[in-house]
Structure formats: C-alpha cells, structure tokens
C-alpha cells in the first residue's frame, strides 16, 4: 500500500499517464494531472479527486525556478515523430528533447529538495524499450529515451542516501494514441498497408504478439512508487513481451 502523499503525473490526461493517475489515486495519493490539454487534464483530475496543471513542457524556461512539493514524480509526457534522420525537422528534434529530457530534469530538480527534507521520494520515469534499443526512423525519440534512462540512474545514485529512488519503466508498444498515430507513418515509410504494420513492424521483435495495456504499465509504476520498492532503484523495468530478450 502506498503511503498517503502527493503525486505529479505528466502527460496525465490520456494513455499511460491517465492510467497511472487513476491507479495512484486508488492507492491513496493526491494526484496532480499535468498536461498540455487543460480540458482533458481537468476531467481526469476531477475523476481521481486530484487537481489539474495545464503546462506545456516544451517551454522549459518556465520551469527553471519551480518548486514541487510531491512525494512521487512520474515523468511520462512524450511525443513522437517518425522520419529518417535526414528528413526530420530540426525543430521536431529539439521539441522532443525539451519535453522528454529537459522537462523531466527540471521537474526532478524542483522535487528533490522536498523529498530530501522528508527522507522519502519516488521518481518514476516512463521510458520505453527504445531507451534500451534503437529502431529506424525514430532518432529523436530514441535519443530522448536513452537520455532519460541515464538521468534516472544519476538521480538514483544521488538520491539513495536521502531515501529517494529513481527508476525507469520501459514498455514496448502500448495501446495509446501515441502508438496508434505511428501506424500510418510507418506504413508510408516502409511501403506497407496499415493493417500489416502492427504484426510486421511494431510487434515483430516481441514473443507475446499484442500491445501492452496502459493499466499494465500503471501497475508497475504503482509498485515503484510504493514503500515496498525501497530497494528498487537505478533500474529499467521492461514490460515488452520479450522485445528486449533478443
């Protein structure tokens, strides 16, 4: 059972973030749902008895002087662009790094002083198998997730003496709008029908041939956020149906 406290979930208005927000609220945490979609963030926050924070994490400078009073920080917000390296717009590359690397750093930086003072904190970074492996046409996303994995380990080493853990949850392809929107792009780049993309591209490396469900990711996040996970830190917990077993 998670201790009573406060949690912040970025990208909490849909997909994995929404599932995490709902699960942490069930475990007794007061959840702040942070998302660029203010309307949807308010809907989820109301449903879980928490609060909404409308924020564009691409505007990193606005977070430079932020102070966060949270016991659990879940860095989940992300975006994707599918294109060969030479065709990816520099602006898209930079935006993905801001949202998925710079913003998590700034949020962790804002949360750690309070966590250190209380002697307890949980940082859970929603990474991906693409934080551990690479795929063509996803250079910005793969670079960002690899950076997030590295940052998480540094926070684990620095936070350990203060009762703060930091780990990554690294799922395969999850049934979310982010993944669903990739199908058309992958079909175009690979010369496939959209119906072929799921089996021949997205799930090809996995032993279990289905998408991960958001609730399955939320279950692992909830464990890492709990008192029971005090000795689990600096790791990447894969939920990938055997994707990274190869």
Residue frames as qw, qx, qy, qz and C-alpha x, y, z in Angstrom:
[[0.000, 0.889, 0.458, 0.000, 0.00, 0.00, 0.00],
 [0.399, 0.470, -0.025, 0.787, 1.41, 3.40, -0.96],
 [0.250, -0.399, -0.475, 0.743, 1.75, 5.93, 1.84],
 [0.143, 0.896, 0.414, -0.071, -0.60, 8.88, 1.80],
 [0.385, -0.442, 0.211, 0.782, 1.04, 11.71, -0.09],
 [0.411, 0.774, 0.029, -0.481, 1.14, 13.76, -3.23],
 [0.645, 0.045, 0.608, 0.461, 1.97, 12.66, -6.76],
 [0.307, 0.696, -0.169, -0.626, 2.55, 14.52, -10.02],
 [0.670, 0.181, 0.673, 0.256, 1.97, 12.71, -13.31],
 [0.136, 0.536, -0.310, -0.774, 2.97, 14.45, -16.53],
 [0.338, 0.105, -0.736, -0.577, 1.07, 13.61, -19.68],
 [0.157, 0.089, 0.878, -0.443, -1.65, 12.54, -17.30],
 [0.512, 0.290, 0.110, -0.801, -4.64, 13.39, -19.46],
 [0.863, 0.310, -0.157, -0.366, -4.60, 10.25, -21.61],
 [0.733, 0.401, -0.545, 0.068, -2.94, 6.93, -22.31],
 [0.668, -0.034, -0.602, 0.436, -0.35, 5.67, -19.84],
 [0.075, 0.230, -0.357, 0.902, -0.46, 8.90, -17.83],
 [0.606, -0.304, -0.081, -0.731, -4.19, 8.67, -17.26],
 [0.859, -0.157, -0.484, -0.054, -3.91, 5.02, -16.23],
 [0.512, 0.089, -0.535, 0.666, -1.11, 5.92, -13.79],
 [0.189, -0.301, 0.203, -0.912, -3.07, 8.84, -12.33],
 [0.761, -0.287, -0.231, -0.534, -6.09, 6.64, -11.74],
 [0.829, -0.083, -0.522, 0.184, -4.02, 3.86, -10.17],
 [0.347, 0.168, -0.478, 0.789, -2.05, 6.14, -7.84],
 [0.408, -0.330, 0.080, -0.847, -5.28, 7.80, -6.72],
 [0.854, -0.232, -0.380, -0.271, -6.70, 4.36, -5.95],
 [0.721, -0.009, -0.512, 0.467, -3.62, 3.72, -3.81],
 [0.432, -0.752, -0.395, 0.304, -4.40, 6.82, -1.75],
 [0.423, -0.164, 0.093, 0.886, -2.26, 9.53, -3.31],
 [0.240, 0.839, 0.242, -0.425, -3.48, 13.02, -4.13],
 [0.635, 0.144, 0.501, 0.570, -2.63, 13.29, -7.82],
 [0.166, 0.736, -0.085, -0.651, -1.82, 16.37, -9.87],
 [0.715, 0.406, 0.520, 0.232, -2.56, 15.68, -13.53],
 [0.092, -0.680, 0.264, 0.678, -0.16, 17.72, -15.65],
 [0.565, 0.345, 0.660, 0.355, -0.86, 18.03, -19.35],
 [0.082, -0.093, 0.294, 0.948, -0.88, 20.49, -22.23],
 [0.304, -0.409, -0.663, -0.549, -4.56, 19.56, -22.79],
 [0.136, -0.179, 0.490, -0.842, -6.13, 21.59, -19.99],
 [0.700, -0.109, -0.088, -0.701, -9.69, 20.42, -20.55],
 [0.852, 0.007, -0.518, -0.083, -8.86, 16.75, -20.52],
 [0.366, 0.213, -0.664, 0.616, -6.48, 17.19, -17.56],
 [0.365, -0.205, 0.339, -0.843, -9.32, 18.71, -15.55],
 [0.833, -0.065, -0.272, -0.478, -11.61, 15.82, -16.45],
 [0.751, 0.076, -0.620, 0.216, -9.11, 13.22, -15.26],
 [0.141, 0.243, -0.559, 0.780, -8.25, 15.23, -12.16],
 [0.578, -0.212, 0.127, -0.778, -11.91, 15.50, -11.21],
 [0.872, -0.019, -0.413, -0.261, -12.37, 11.77, -11.74],
 [0.723, 0.035, -0.570, 0.388, -9.50, 10.92, -9.39],
 [0.490, -0.828, -0.262, 0.079, -10.16, 13.61, -6.78],
 [0.644, -0.211, 0.043, 0.734, -6.96, 15.45, -7.63],
 [0.097, 0.854, 0.049, -0.509, -6.06, 18.66, -9.39],
 [0.737, 0.547, 0.250, 0.308, -5.02, 19.70, -12.89],
 [0.299, -0.686, 0.235, 0.621, -1.93, 21.58, -14.00],
 [0.670, 0.714, 0.196, 0.066, -2.10, 22.93, -17.55],
 [0.336, -0.745, 0.416, 0.398, 1.51, 23.11, -18.69],
 [0.776, 0.612, -0.151, 0.012, 3.45, 22.99, -21.96],
 [0.789, -0.482, 0.238, 0.297, 6.62, 21.13, -21.02],
 [0.690, 0.441, 0.182, 0.544, 8.30, 22.35, -24.20],
 [0.022, 0.874, -0.056, 0.482, 8.55, 25.77, -22.56],
 [0.776, -0.148, -0.462, 0.404, 11.33, 24.72, -20.23],
 [0.232, 0.338, -0.272, 0.871, 12.39, 28.17, -19.08],
 [0.517, -0.524, -0.098, -0.670, 9.07, 28.50, -17.24],
 [0.898, -0.350, -0.265, -0.030, 10.13, 25.58, -15.02],
 [0.523, 0.464, -0.449, 0.556, 13.58, 26.89, -14.11],
 [0.062, -0.351, 0.515, -0.780, 12.54, 28.30, -10.72],
 [0.732, -0.312, -0.379, -0.472, 9.77, 25.78, -9.98],
 [0.145, -0.303, 0.817, -0.469, 9.41, 24.24, -6.51],
 [0.685, -0.137, -0.563, -0.441, 7.47, 20.98, -6.24],
 [0.398, -0.318, 0.676, -0.532, 6.04, 19.54, -3.04],
 [0.876, 0.104, -0.260, -0.392, 5.46, 15.96, -4.13],
 [0.660, -0.416, 0.621, -0.072, 6.34, 12.52, -2.80],
 [0.676, 0.163, 0.671, 0.259, 6.01, 10.78, -6.17],
 [0.258, 0.674, -0.257, -0.643, 7.02, 12.24, -9.52],
 [0.714, 0.233, 0.639, 0.167, 6.07, 10.34, -12.67],
 [0.090, 0.580, -0.386, -0.711, 7.74, 11.71, -15.79],
 [0.589, 0.288, 0.755, 0.023, 5.50, 10.33, -18.52],
 [0.434, 0.796, 0.107, -0.409, 4.79, 13.06, -21.08],
 [0.449, -0.250, 0.654, 0.555, 6.10, 12.35, -24.55],
 [0.607, 0.662, 0.042, -0.437, 5.64, 12.79, -28.26],
 [0.698, -0.050, 0.622, 0.350, 6.85, 11.06, -31.40],
 [0.456, 0.726, -0.219, -0.466, 7.95, 11.94, -34.91],
 [0.817, 0.018, 0.544, 0.191, 8.62, 9.14, -37.42],
 [0.519, 0.843, -0.116, -0.078, 11.07, 10.06, -40.19],
 [0.848, 0.176, -0.110, 0.488, 14.55, 9.20, -41.47],
 [0.504, -0.520, -0.116, 0.680, 17.33, 11.23, -39.87],
 [0.281, -0.014, 0.324, 0.903, 17.89, 13.39, -42.95],
 [0.148, -0.511, -0.564, -0.632, 14.18, 14.22, -43.21],
 [0.415, -0.656, -0.569, 0.273, 13.43, 15.00, -39.57],
 [0.065, 0.865, 0.065, 0.493, 12.90, 18.72, -39.00],
 [0.391, 0.223, -0.539, 0.711, 15.42, 20.17, -36.52],
 [0.375, -0.364, 0.180, -0.833, 12.55, 21.88, -34.71],
 [0.876, -0.229, -0.263, -0.334, 10.89, 18.50, -34.11],
 [0.735, 0.084, -0.532, 0.412, 14.11, 17.02, -32.74],
 [0.122, 0.299, -0.418, 0.849, 14.57, 19.95, -30.37],
 [0.592, -0.352, -0.001, -0.724, 10.95, 19.87, -29.16],
 [0.898, -0.164, -0.399, -0.086, 11.16, 16.18, -28.32],
 [0.575, 0.120, -0.520, 0.620, 14.34, 16.72, -26.31],
 [0.150, -0.359, 0.251, -0.886, 12.74, 19.62, -24.43],
 [0.746, -0.303, -0.093, -0.586, 9.62, 17.65, -23.49],
 [0.962, -0.112, -0.238, -0.070, 11.24, 14.29, -22.81],
 [0.730, 0.070, -0.353, 0.581, 14.68, 15.20, -21.39],
 [0.141, 0.352, -0.226, 0.897, 14.86, 18.82, -20.28],
 [0.549, -0.483, -0.091, -0.676, 11.43, 18.91, -18.63],
 [0.877, -0.318, -0.358, 0.031, 12.00, 15.72, -16.59],
 [0.574, 0.117, -0.360, 0.726, 15.31, 17.14, -15.41],
 [0.089, -0.402, 0.116, -0.904, 13.69, 20.40, -14.35],
 [0.719, -0.450, -0.216, -0.483, 10.83, 18.62, -12.57],
 [0.846, -0.187, -0.399, 0.302, 13.20, 16.29, -10.71],
 [0.376, 0.251, -0.276, 0.848, 15.35, 19.27, -9.80],
 [0.335, -0.460, 0.000, -0.822, 12.28, 21.02, -8.41],
 [0.826, -0.379, -0.264, -0.323, 11.08, 18.00, -6.43],
 [0.746, 0.096, -0.542, 0.375, 14.29, 16.71, -4.87],
 [0.058, 0.390, -0.465, 0.792, 14.78, 19.33, -2.13],
 [0.660, -0.303, 0.142, -0.672, 11.41, 18.50, -0.56],
 [0.937, -0.003, -0.336, -0.090, 11.96, 14.76, -0.98],
 [0.546, 0.293, -0.559, 0.551, 15.39, 15.05, 0.67],
 [0.223, -0.410, 0.375, -0.800, 13.93, 17.04, 3.55],
 [0.818, -0.204, 0.088, -0.530, 11.28, 14.37, 4.19],
 [0.297, -0.405, 0.865, -0.003, 13.67, 11.46, 3.64],
 [0.555, 0.289, 0.780, -0.027, 11.35, 9.90, 1.09],
 [0.398, 0.604, -0.176, -0.668, 10.75, 10.23, -2.61],
 [0.673, 0.177, 0.695, 0.182, 9.91, 8.20, -5.67],
 [0.281, 0.608, -0.340, -0.660, 10.90, 9.28, -9.19],
 [0.665, 0.201, 0.713, 0.095, 9.45, 7.03, -11.86],
 [0.160, 0.540, -0.398, -0.724, 10.40, 7.78, -15.44],
 [0.802, 0.377, 0.435, -0.160, 8.24, 6.27, -18.15],
 [0.103, -0.528, 0.646, 0.542, 10.85, 5.33, -20.71],
 [0.822, 0.415, -0.074, -0.383, 10.49, 2.72, -23.46],
 [0.902, -0.011, 0.317, 0.292, 12.22, -0.26, -24.99],
 [0.544, 0.720, 0.055, 0.427, 13.58, 2.50, -27.21],
 [0.277, -0.891, 0.323, -0.160, 15.51, 3.71, -24.19],
 [0.697, -0.403, 0.587, 0.085, 17.35, 0.38, -24.38],
 [0.601, 0.176, 0.657, 0.421, 17.26, -0.46, -28.07],
 [0.117, 0.456, -0.209, -0.857, 17.01, 1.51, -31.32],
 [0.567, 0.498, 0.654, 0.058, 14.70, 1.42, -34.32],
 [0.311, 0.180, 0.395, 0.845, 14.95, 3.19, -37.67],
 [0.071, -0.574, -0.437, -0.689, 13.10, 6.47, -38.25],
 [0.522, -0.781, -0.330, -0.090, 12.86, 7.40, -34.54],
 [0.578, 0.294, -0.332, 0.685, 16.10, 9.24, -33.93],
 [0.160, -0.545, 0.204, -0.797, 14.66, 11.99, -31.70],
 [0.810, -0.422, -0.059, -0.403, 12.56, 9.61, -29.60],
 [0.921, -0.033, -0.284, 0.264, 15.35, 7.04, -29.19],
 [0.395, 0.410, -0.328, 0.754, 17.87, 9.75, -28.27],
 [0.378, -0.552, 0.143, -0.729, 15.48, 11.24, -25.70],
 [0.901, -0.348, -0.107, -0.235, 14.64, 7.92, -24.07],
 [0.806, 0.120, -0.345, 0.466, 18.30, 6.92, -23.84],
 [0.132, 0.478, -0.296, 0.816, 19.00, 10.26, -22.15],
 [0.636, -0.503, 0.017, -0.585, 16.10, 9.74, -19.73],
 [0.942, -0.165, -0.279, 0.086, 17.46, 6.34, -18.76],
 [0.594, 0.255, -0.350, 0.678, 20.85, 7.88, -17.99],
 [0.173, -0.525, 0.182, -0.813, 19.40, 10.73, -16.00],
 [0.811, -0.427, -0.164, -0.365, 17.31, 8.30, -13.97],
 [0.866, -0.059, -0.351, 0.350, 20.43, 6.39, -12.92],
 [0.299, 0.370, -0.303, 0.826, 22.20, 9.57, -11.81],
 [0.477, -0.508, 0.052, -0.715, 19.19, 10.58, -9.69],
 [0.912, -0.278, -0.293, -0.079, 19.18, 7.07, -8.18],
 [0.710, 0.098, -0.375, 0.588, 22.82, 7.40, -7.14],
 [0.072, 0.367, -0.239, 0.896, 22.43, 10.89, -5.70],
 [0.568, -0.424, -0.078, -0.701, 19.05, 10.25, -4.11],
 [0.754, -0.114, -0.646, 0.043, 19.79, 6.93, -2.45],
 [0.372, -0.013, -0.605, 0.704, 21.31, 8.35, 0.75],
 [0.228, -0.039, 0.197, -0.953, 18.23, 10.57, 1.14],
 [0.413, 0.270, 0.789, -0.367, 15.55, 7.88, 0.80],
 [0.536, 0.602, -0.048, -0.591, 14.79, 8.77, -2.82],
 [0.616, 0.024, 0.733, 0.287, 14.60, 6.13, -5.53],
 [0.407, 0.633, -0.209, -0.624, 14.61, 6.66, -9.28],
 [0.478, -0.015, 0.844, 0.242, 13.85, 4.03, -11.90],
 [0.353, 0.264, -0.431, -0.787, 12.51, 3.68, -15.42],
 [0.677, 0.268, 0.649, -0.221, 9.55, 1.73, -16.63],
 [0.064, 0.450, -0.611, -0.648, 10.35, 0.70, -20.19],
 [0.710, 0.311, 0.561, -0.291, 7.34, -0.71, -22.03],
 [0.341, 0.126, 0.719, 0.592, 7.08, -1.97, -25.56],
 [0.161, -0.235, -0.396, -0.873, 4.34, -0.62, -27.78],
 [0.103, 0.305, 0.731, -0.603, 1.38, 0.40, -25.62],
 [0.096, 0.603, 0.717, 0.337, -2.20, 0.78, -26.74],
 [0.129, -0.664, -0.243, 0.695, -2.23, 4.60, -26.70],
 [0.445, 0.868, 0.160, -0.150, -2.94, 7.41, -29.18],
 [0.111, -0.790, 0.514, 0.315, 0.84, 7.95, -29.48],
 [0.411, -0.161, 0.860, 0.257, 1.30, 4.44, -30.87],
 [0.525, 0.570, 0.628, -0.068, -1.87, 4.45, -32.95],
 [0.277, 0.911, -0.038, -0.304, -0.75, 7.63, -34.73],
 [0.248, -0.585, 0.676, 0.373, 2.51, 5.93, -35.77],
 [0.688, 0.194, 0.697, 0.052, 0.83, 3.28, -37.87],
 [0.555, 0.806, 0.203, -0.044, 0.15, 5.48, -40.91],
 [0.031, 0.889, -0.435, -0.139, 3.67, 6.93, -40.81],
 [0.489, -0.362, 0.783, 0.133, 5.27, 3.50, -40.58],
 [0.705, 0.434, 0.561, 0.005, 3.10, 2.21, -43.45],
 [0.415, 0.905, -0.033, -0.086, 4.18, 5.10, -45.65],
 [0.116, -0.798, 0.581, 0.113, 7.88, 4.79, -44.86],
 [0.439, -0.268, 0.855, 0.066, 8.00, 1.02, -45.29],
 [0.393, 0.195, -0.614, -0.656, 5.62, 0.63, -48.23],
 [0.062, -0.174, -0.972, 0.148, 3.17, -1.49, -46.23],
 [0.388, -0.578, -0.487, -0.527, -0.55, -1.48, -45.71],
 [0.304, -0.555, 0.377, -0.677, -1.58, -0.08, -42.34],
 [0.916, -0.242, -0.003, -0.321, -3.02, -3.48, -41.44],
 [0.877, 0.209, -0.329, 0.280, 0.47, -5.00, -41.82],
 [0.137, 0.708, -0.397, 0.568, 2.29, -2.54, -39.59],
 [0.664, -0.563, 0.290, -0.398, 1.21, -3.96, -36.24],
 [0.976, -0.116, 0.185, 0.019, 2.32, -7.55, -36.89],
 [0.830, 0.388, 0.008, 0.399, 5.25, -6.96, -39.24],
 [0.292, 0.636, -0.237, 0.674, 6.78, -3.88, -37.63],
 [0.370, -0.657, 0.269, -0.600, 5.58, -2.97, -34.15],
 [0.830, -0.367, 0.312, -0.281, 5.22, -6.46, -32.71],
 [0.808, 0.438, -0.393, 0.015, 7.79, -8.30, -34.84],
 [0.293, 0.488, -0.709, 0.416, 10.53, -8.42, -32.13],
 [0.504, -0.348, 0.477, -0.630, 8.17, -9.46, -29.30],
 [0.067, 0.022, -0.997, 0.013, 7.45, -13.00, -28.13],
 [0.172, 0.533, 0.738, -0.377, 3.97, -12.02, -26.96],
 [0.173, 0.239, 0.524, 0.799, 2.16, -10.66, -30.00],
 [0.127, -0.823, -0.533, -0.148, -0.05, -7.95, -28.57],
 [0.091, 0.679, -0.142, 0.715, 0.15, -4.36, -27.44],
 [0.297, -0.144, -0.677, 0.658, 0.83, -3.57, -23.80],
 [0.226, -0.780, -0.521, -0.262, -2.21, -2.18, -21.99],
 [0.027, 0.687, -0.224, 0.691, -1.83, 1.15, -20.14],
 [0.731, -0.586, 0.073, -0.343, -3.09, -0.45, -16.92],
 [0.947, -0.050, -0.137, 0.285, -0.23, -2.95, -17.05],
 [0.442, 0.460, -0.226, 0.736, 2.27, -0.11, -17.08],
 [0.355, -0.673, 0.092, -0.642, 0.38, 1.66, -14.28],
 [0.906, -0.400, -0.132, -0.048, 0.65, -1.44, -12.08],
 [0.789, 0.083, -0.186, 0.579, 4.44, -1.37, -12.30],
 [0.112, 0.580, -0.114, 0.799, 4.59, 2.38, -11.71],
 [0.625, -0.639, -0.048, -0.446, 2.41, 1.95, -8.61],
 [0.918, -0.265, -0.164, 0.245, 4.78, -0.66, -7.22],
 [0.595, 0.266, -0.145, 0.744, 7.84, 1.50, -7.84],
 [0.127, -0.625, 0.026, -0.770, 6.05, 4.41, -6.13],
 [0.762, -0.550, -0.244, -0.239, 5.31, 2.36, -3.02],
 [0.439, -0.736, 0.484, -0.177, 7.15, 1.78, 0.24],
 [0.944, -0.056, 0.323, 0.029, 7.73, -1.83, -0.84],
 [0.765, 0.558, 0.033, 0.321, 10.11, -0.69, -3.60],
 [0.310, -0.925, 0.188, 0.111, 12.63, 1.00, -1.30],
 [0.561, -0.450, 0.583, 0.378, 15.46, -1.17, -2.65],
 [0.620, 0.470, 0.533, 0.332, 14.45, -0.90, -6.30],
 [0.047, 0.929, -0.032, -0.365, 16.36, 1.98, -7.82],
 [0.066, -0.659, 0.583, 0.470, 18.54, 2.78, -10.81],
 [0.429, 0.063, 0.879, 0.199, 16.89, 0.07, -12.91],
 [0.415, 0.202, -0.376, -0.803, 14.91, -0.18, -16.14],
 [0.485, 0.132, 0.808, -0.307, 11.84, -2.36, -15.66],
 [0.199, 0.134, -0.653, -0.718, 10.80, -3.68, -19.04],
 [0.568, 0.333, 0.624, -0.421, 7.20, -4.55, -19.94],
 [0.272, 0.571, -0.455, -0.627, 7.70, -5.62, -23.51],
 [0.921, 0.212, 0.150, -0.290, 6.50, -9.15, -24.12],
 [0.852, -0.129, 0.372, 0.346, 10.08, -10.27, -24.67],
 [0.460, 0.886, 0.004, 0.060, 11.01, -7.46, -27.09],
 [0.031, 0.858, -0.498, 0.126, 14.43, -6.92, -25.45],
 [0.850, -0.300, 0.432, -0.014, 15.15, -10.61, -24.86],
 [0.846, 0.489, 0.072, 0.198, 16.80, -10.83, -28.28]]
